[in-house]
Every structure is written in structure tokens, then in C-alpha cells.
């Protein structure tokens, strides 16, 4: 059996209870060493066989899994954040299905949630943005043209950009060309929820300079949108004049 486990956004205690239990029970762990906090490996047994997938190809990962299956061992494939976002898991799922190897998925806390916590921000503010766009700038790995940053910027929604700090200058140009005003609030969160977490607030117009001034090249998220500003409407959810299934609103 192979368990795909989301490691969480960084802090070792932000893995789920289920994820921690699976790590404790694993005979083999293949973890994304370039991004996963190594402190999470403290959950494993002393006799657990550990592999760093940052140094491996897909074929090498599968070879370890097949060897573990042949020895009737349980494998945890430990991915950063939640494996459904930029986790390159679909190709692993498909290969395991072809091989007839059973697997399941344990979700994790994505770094975009960790970044919101670091910023003490709500991505979906009434009358500001009710949509969160999770995307990345095009680099060595292309992005479909219809999903370019410039195209998505036209929506003026909250945007969370992964894997994009190394492309900040071009990214800033695309955000501005797509429709974000220069004064639109923005932030860069380095290693959200890790002990070395840092938060840099700026605007779209000063984004590239902020990245450059602080030497940020990777392991950071960029957040853009009015949700980081100060203007918004009060939510209807707790408005005393709003009737819900559980209480009747009052005009007084």
C-alpha cells in the first residue's frame, strides 16, 4: 500500500493527525526533500527506510515503491503542502494503477493557507473578492496561454502565485498589464509557517523591487489583491439584520 500524504505548509505540527499516524506506521518514506520540512521525519520509526525524491526521477521513485510492495512493506509518499497543488502526483497515480498497486491520499494544509495565516488575511472579503486564483508564472515549465497571469489578472480576484518569485519582474509587468492597479496591495511570504517565516508587504508596483531587495528566489508565495487592503463590507453571516436557517434577523 502507498499513502500519499500532504506534509502541510511547513511547521512540523501542521501535518494532519492522520498524516502523522501514517508516517509513524510507514516502513518506507519517500519525501520531497527540496520542500518538505525534514523535522517531519521525526514522526518515523528508527528502522524506517527514507528516500529523498529531490534526487530521484519518477522511475526511481517507482522502483523504490515496487521493491517495498514486493517485500510487503507500507510506503508513504510525503509531498509538500497538499499534494493536489503542484504535486506532480497524477503521473504517479497512473503508474501505480498500471502496476496494480493500491494507494490512497491524505490531504494536507497547503502553503497558500499558511500564507494567509502569516498575513492574518481573509482571501474572500465581501465586496472585494469572492474568488481565489491559485496559479504560477510561466518559466521553464509553460502555462497554458488562456491561463497566463496577464489573462487571469483581468478578473481582479485574489491571486496566489506559487513558484514565481524568481520571475518577479516579468510577473509584475503581467499583473499591471492585465489590469491590477499599481497601488493594489501585495505580499511575499517566505517559508510560511516554518520557523524562519518572513512576511514582506508591498504593492504590485513595488513587488519586483521587494523581491530583489530581500534576495527572494524560491520557497515563497506571492499574494495579490484588495483582500490585503483595509476596505471591505461586513459579512451578512453575523449581521443582526440578516435571517439565516438558525436565527431570525432583526431590523433593530
C-alpha positions in Angstrom: 0.0 0.0 0.0 1.2 3.5 -0.8 -0.1 6.5 1.1 0.3 9.9 -0.5 0.5 12.3 2.5 0.3 16.1 2.4 3.1 17.3 4.7 1.4 20.6 5.5 2.7 24.1 4.9 6.0 23.8 6.8 5.7 23.6 10.5 6.1 20.0 11.7 3.0 20.2 13.8 0.8 21.3 11.0 0.6 17.9 9.4 -2.8 16.2 10.0 -3.3 13.7 12.7 -3.9 11.0 10.1 -0.7 12.1 8.2 1.4 11.8 11.3 0.0 8.4 12.1 0.7 7.1 8.6 4.3 8.4 9.0 4.6 6.6 12.3 3.4 3.3 10.7 5.4 3.5 7.4 8.2 1.1 6.5 9.4 3.3 3.7 9.1 7.1 3.3 9.8 8.9 0.0 9.7 12.6 0.8 10.1 15.8 -1.3 13.4 16.9 0.3 13.6 20.2 -1.6 10.4 21.5 0.1 9.3 19.3 3.0 10.5 20.3 6.4 12.9 17.5 7.5 11.6 17.8 11.1 8.6 15.8 9.9 10.8 12.7 9.6 10.9 12.7 13.4 7.5 11.0 13.2 9.0 7.9 11.5 10.4 4.8 13.2 14.1 4.3 13.6 14.1 1.4 11.2 12.1 3.3 8.5 13.8 3.4 5.1 13.9 7.0 3.9 14.4 8.4 0.4 14.7 12.0 -0.8 12.8 12.3 -4.0 14.5 15.7 -4.8 17.4 13.5 -6.0 15.2 11.0 -7.8 13.4 10.6 -11.1 9.8 9.3 -11.4 11.2 5.9 -12.5 13.5 5.7 -9.4 10.6 6.6 -7.1 8.5 3.8 -8.7 11.4 1.4 -8.3 11.5 2.0 -4.6 7.7 1.6 -4.4 7.8 -1.7 -6.3 10.6 -3.0 -4.1 8.6 -2.1 -1.0 5.5 -3.8 -2.4 7.4 -7.0 -3.2 8.6 -7.0 0.5 5.1 -6.4 1.7 6.0 -3.0 3.2 3.9 0.1 3.5 5.1 3.3 1.7 4.4 6.9 2.5 5.0 9.3 -0.4 5.3 12.6 1.5 4.5 15.7 -0.5 4.8 19.4 0.5 1.6 21.2 1.5 -1.3 19.4 -0.1 -0.3 17.1 -2.9 -3.2 18.3 -5.2 -1.4 21.6 -5.9 1.8 21.4 -8.0 2.5 18.0 -6.5 3.1 16.0 -9.7 1.0 13.2 -8.3 -1.3 12.3 -11.2 1.6 10.7 -13.1 2.4 8.6 -10.0 -1.3 7.6 -9.6 -1.5 6.5 -13.2 1.7 4.4 -12.9 0.6 2.7 -9.7 -2.8 1.8 -11.3 -1.0 0.3 -14.2 1.1 -1.7 -11.8 -1.9 -2.8 -9.8 -0.5 -1.2 -6.6 -3.1 0.2 -4.2 -2.8 3.8 -3.0 -4.8 6.4 -1.1 -4.4 10.1 -0.5 -4.2 12.0 2.8 -4.8 15.8 2.3 -2.5 18.4 3.9 -2.5 22.1 4.7 -1.4 24.0 1.6 1.1 26.8 1.9 -1.5 29.2 0.5 -3.4 28.6 3.7 -0.2 29.0 5.7 0.5 32.3 3.9 -3.0 33.6 4.8 -2.3 32.8 8.4 1.0 34.6 8.3 -0.7 37.6 6.8 -3.7 37.3 9.1 -5.7 37.7 5.9 -9.0 36.6 4.6 -8.8 35.9 0.9 -12.6 36.2 0.3 -13.7 39.6 1.6 -17.3 40.8 0.9 -17.5 43.3 -1.9 -13.7 42.9 -2.5 -13.1 39.4 -3.8 -15.1 36.1 -3.6 -12.6 34.2 -5.8 -9.1 32.9 -5.2 -6.9 32.2 -8.2 -4.1 29.8 -7.5 -1.6 29.9 -10.3 2.1 30.3 -11.3 4.1 32.4 -13.7 5.3 30.7 -16.8 9.0 29.8 -16.6 10.8 26.6 -17.7 7.5 24.8 -17.2 5.0 26.5 -19.5 1.5 27.7 -18.6 -1.5 27.4 -21.0 -1.9 30.7 -22.8 -5.5 31.0 -21.7 -4.2 30.8 -18.1 -1.5 33.4 -18.4 -1.0 35.7 -15.4 -1.9 38.6 -17.7 -5.2 37.0 -18.6 -6.1 36.0 -15.1 -5.3 39.5 -13.7 -8.3 40.8 -15.6 -10.6 39.2 -13.0 -9.2 41.4 -10.2 -9.7 38.5 -7.9 -7.3 37.5 -5.1 -4.3 35.8 -6.7 -1.9 33.4 -5.0 1.2 32.7 -7.1 3.4 29.7 -6.5 6.8 29.1 -8.0 7.1 32.7 -9.2 9.5 34.7 -7.0 12.3 34.1 -9.4 10.3 35.7 -12.2 9.1 38.7 -10.2 10.0 41.4 -12.7 8.1 39.8 -15.6 5.3 38.9 -13.2 4.9 42.5 -12.1 4.6 43.6 -15.7 2.0 41.0 -16.5 -0.1 41.9 -13.3 -0.1 45.5 -14.3 -0.8 44.9 -18.0 -3.6 42.5 -17.0 -5.4 45.1 -15.0 -4.2 45.3 -11.4 -3.7 48.9 -10.4 -0.1 49.8 -9.4 -1.3 50.5 -5.8 -3.0 47.1 -5.4 -1.8 45.5 -2.1 0.5 42.6 -2.5 2.7 40.5 -0.2 5.5 37.9 -0.4 5.5 35.3 2.3 8.8 33.3 2.6 8.5 29.8 4.1 5.0 30.3 5.5 4.7 28.6 9.0 8.4 27.5 9.0 10.5 28.8 12.0 12.2 31.1 9.5 9.0 32.6 8.1 9.2 36.1 6.8 6.4 38.4 5.5 7.1 41.3 3.1 4.2 43.6 2.3 4.2 45.8 -0.8 2.1 46.8 -3.8 2.0 45.4 -7.3 4.1 48.4 -8.4 6.8 47.6 -5.8 6.6 43.8 -6.0 9.8 43.1 -8.1 11.8 45.6 -6.0 10.7 44.0 -2.8 11.7 40.5 -4.0 15.1 41.8 -5.2 15.8 43.8 -2.1 15.2 40.8 0.1 17.0 38.2 -2.0 13.9 36.0 -2.5 14.3 33.4 -5.2 12.3 30.4 -4.1 10.2 28.9 -1.3 7.9 31.9 -1.2 4.4 32.7 -2.2 3.2 36.0 -3.8 -0.3 37.2 -2.9 -2.0 40.0 -4.8 -5.4 41.6 -4.3 -7.6 44.0 -2.4 -8.1 41.4 0.3 -4.8 42.7 1.7 -6.2 46.2 1.9 -8.4 47.9 4.5 -11.7 48.4 2.7 -14.5 45.8 2.7 -18.1 45.2 3.7 -19.3 43.5 6.8 -20.3 39.8 6.3 -24.0 39.0 6.2 -23.3 35.8 8.1 -23.2 37.6 11.5 -25.2 40.7 10.6 -28.1 41.0 13.2 -30.4 42.1 10.4 -29.8 39.0 8.3 -32.1 36.0 8.6 -30.4 32.6 8.4 -31.6 29.0 8.9 -30.6 29.3 12.6 -31.8 32.7 13.6 -34.2 35.4 12.5 -32.9 38.8 11.6 -33.9 42.0 13.3 -34.2 45.5 12.0 -33.4 47.0 15.3 
